[in-house]
Amino acid sequence: MLAVDCSIPSLDFHEKDIIGGNKMGIIRKEAKKLVDGLPDEASWDDLMYEIYIRKNNDEGLTAADEGRLISHDEVKQRFLKK
């Protein structure tokens, strides 16, 4: 797999912020930005990775905006229990 810059592109929206039926247009615009940011020799796997990272990053930011977070101490406690 080609080494790809793993920096996260700027997010222009969160899915929860989209009102009405324009979600698909915005997603297509954001997907085009991801494709345009790939090097010429990028593979399908590189593109899929970028989409995966973008989707998970957006879900995490939405969760944070909604207050669905846990503290660092809580994470440590959960891992120590295993």
ABEGO torsion letter per residue (X at the ends): XBBBBABBBBBABBAAABBEAAAAAAAAAAAAAAAAABBAABBAAAAAAAAAAAAAAAAAAAAAAAGBBBBAAAAAAAAAAX
